[in-house]
Every structure is written in C-alpha cells, then in structure tokens.
Amino acid sequence: MTVPVIAVTSGEPAGIGPELCLRLAGWSGPGRPVVLGDRDLLRERAEQLGLDIELRDYAPAGFSENLTVDRQILEILPVPLAVPARPGVLDPANGAYVLALLDRALAGCQSGEFAAMATAPVHKGVINDAGVAFTGHTEYLAEKTGTPLVVMMLAGDTERGPLRVALATTHLPLKEVPAAITGELLERTLRIVDADLRGKYGIAEPRILVAGLNPHAGEGGYLGREEIDIIEPALARLRSEGLQLSGPHPADTMFTPPVLAGGDAVLAMYHDQGLTALKYATFGNGINVTLGLPVIRTSVDHGTALALAGSGQADPGSLFAAVSEAARMAMRKQA
C-alpha cells in the first residue's frame, strides 16, 4: 500500500490557516501532507512565529527523511499570492488566490496526483468582495466536480466514541429551511450518507438517526406537520430499501448518550440544529467531511480566526484530525 499524498490548502492568507499548516512540518501521522500556498507567506509566518522549518518543494518521488538537527521539513506546492498578506487584514485582491489553491488541489485529486484534499479555513465574505459568488467549500467543490448533491458532515471524537453529524441543508437562512426540506432531498441525502459511511468509513450496516424539523419533532402535528407529511414518508420509503434509519427524533434529546448509542451518524435538518451540539462536544478535534464528491475532501471545523492570526496561539488539532482522516479514507479506498 502506497502512502497517500494529501493536498492541504492553506486557506485565507490573512487568517490562521498558513500557521496551522506550518505545524504539519515533520508530520508523523498517517499520509503525506503537501501544503499548497505562497512560499514567501509561509516563510514569513514561520519566522514571525519563531519556527525553524525548511520549506521544500513537493516532488512526487518524495524526499529524504534525514532531517538536520532541530529542523523540520514541510513539503509545499507553491501557489503565488496576488498581493502580500498581513495577519488579520483581509484583502479582496487575494480572493482569486484562495480559489486557486482549491482548484489546484482538486485537479490533483481528480488526476490521481493526490489521494485526498484537506482544507484550511477560508473567509466567504472577502471572496464575495472580490466579485466571486461563494457560499462555501462544499458548494464550490460540488459545482466544480459537476456533483448534483453533496452532503456536509462534521465528525469528531468524544469520550463515548465518534460523533458524526450530517446536514440536510447547509448555508441557508433559517426562514428558507422548511421549504427546502422535501422528500426527494431527504432520500437523496440519506442515500449519500449511507453509501459514504460504508465506502469511506468502512461501516457495513450504517445506522442513521434522523432529526425532526420542529420542536418535539412536531408533537403529532401540533407544532408543525413536516415530520408527518415529509420526513416520516421519506424514511419509510428508504427503510423498504434496507437502510437502517430511526426517527424523526426530537432534536433536543437526539444528542443524549442513550439515543446516540443507537446510531453511527445523525442527519440534522439544518446547520445550527446539528452543528451546535457537534462543536460543543468535539471542538478542537472536529472535522468537516464532504460526502458524495468523487474525491475525498476533509476540512477543519472552524473559521479563519483573524484575531489570532500571527499570534501562534491557534490550535492545529482540527487540521491534524482532518489530514489524518483524509489519509485513513484514502487507505480504505486502496485496500
């Protein structure tokens, strides 16, 4: 089995992404991370943080593991900034640079040059300020790969084991969520979650807990009929195909240990319904996984943290977890 090469995009240059990526120097975890970013940016940030790192250009054949004393090597694939970047100071002129990192990583995954990609955080607002309509990595990669539907799933380890939360809808205003929850959407989403839990996580018979939309899962129709009219019929159709689904569960009790013990993953109806609980339980080691793509993509579970950029205080735990999980998925694919 070959060591999978993981393309790691360094994200918004004014944020914490570049310095998190520098922490991958001397990586001893699974896979072989290669950081995509501007060479001068990475060098300057390393000097600012007092890190003695050798930046070495990526070569497919690899490099010698004989490191000099007190010095670590970071493999990089240089992509030039449009304009110099300063920690904490956004500049729309670098919006195209951020997208170029994603495009290069994706192209490498599609060609087989890279086994997977892991992404540091980007700033949606500054990309839009640059004149590019951008709602997030998930939607961007779906469009670029021609994938009609992808599913955002966040995952992390807890004291009781792994917690995985997928979303039926992602970056939508709350008032638009009820109309977006359709039987067709739920069926397509749950099929993707089921397939990737099997293929990417190696779970032979995935058990998926499905949340209701309304308080108390509608309370028999008194607090909303989406559960009765949309969610329950969709689950019944999929159960007839053999999917192991339970619910719709009231969201306020679905994340309690007794309920979670009965599932391998959760499907929440909207962003904050699922991710508030997930991030409370796993923040710092949680990751984002895009299900349904033809390539493997993981990401950190946090934002650009502009106020921390350049301070050296940013925790690299989520990036380490994202790279590790991408490598493990790639190795399962090889097996």
C-alpha positions, 0 to 999 in steps of 0.5 A, a space after each residue: 500500500 502506497 502512502 497517500 499524498 494529501 493536498 492541504 490548502 492553506 486557506 485565507 492568507 490573512 487568517 490562521 490557516 498558513 500557521 496551522 499548516 506550518 505545524 504539519 512540518 515533520 508530520 508523523 501521522 498517517 499520509 503525506 501532507 503537501 501544503 499548497 500556498 505562497 512560499 514567501 507567506 509561509 516563510 514569513 509566518 514561520 519566522 514571525 512565529 519563531 519556527 525553524 522549518 525548511 520549506 521544500 518543494 513537493 516532488 512526487 518521488 518524495 524526499 529524504 527523511 534525514 532531517 538536520 538537527 532541530 529542523 523540520 521539513 514541510 513539503 509545499 506546492 507553491 501557489 503565488 499570492 496576488 498581493 502580500 498578506 498581513 495577519 488579520 487584514 483581509 484583502 479582496 485582491 487575494 480572493 482569486 488566490 484562495 480559489 486557486 489553491 482549491 482548484 489546484 488541489 482538486 485537479 490533483 485529486 481528480 488526476 490521481 496526483 493526490 489521494 485526498 484534499 484537506 482544507 484550511 479555513 477560508 473567509 466567504 465574505 472577502 471572496 464575495 468582495 472580490 466579485 466571486 459568488 461563494 457560499 462555501 467549500 462544499 458548494 464550490 467543490 460540488 459545482 466544480 466536480 459537476 456533483 448534483 448533491 453533496 452532503 456536509 458532515 462534521 465528525 469528531 471524537 468524544 469520550 463515548 466514541 465518534 460523533 458524526 453529524 450530517 446536514 440536510 441543508 447547509 448555508 441557508 437562512 433559517 426562514 428558507 429551511 422548511 421549504 427546502 426540506 422535501 422528500 426527494 432531498 431527504 432520500 437523496 441525502 440519506 442515500 449519500 450518507 449511507 453509501 459514504 459511511 460504508 465506502 469511506 468509513 468502512 461501516 457495513 450496516 450504517 445506522 442513521 438517526 434522523 432529526 425532526 424539523 420542529 420542536 418535539 419533532 412536531 408533537 403529532 402535528 401540533 407544532 408543525 406537520 413536516 415530520 408527518 407529511 415529509 420526513 416520516 414518508 421519506 424514511 419509510 420509503 428508504 427503510 423498504 430499501 434496507 437502510 437502517 434509519 430511526 426517527 424523526 427524533 426530537 432534536 433536543 434529546 437526539 444528542 443524549 448518550 442513550 439515543 446516540 448509542 443507537 446510531 453511527 451518524 445523525 442527519 440534522 435538518 439544518 446547520 445550527 440544529 446539528 452543528 451546535 451540539 457537534 462543536 460543543 462536544 468535539 471542538 478542537 478535534 472536529 472535522 468537516 467531511 464532504 460526502 458524495 464528491 468523487 474525491 475525498 475532501 476533509 476540512 477543519 471545523 472552524 473559521 479563519 480566526 483573524 484575531 489570532 492570526 500571527 499570534 501562534 496561539 491557534 490550535 492545529 488539532 482540527 487540521 491534524 484530525 482532518 489530514 489524518 482522516 483524509 489519509 485513513 479514507 484514502 487507505 480504505 479506498 486502496 485496500 
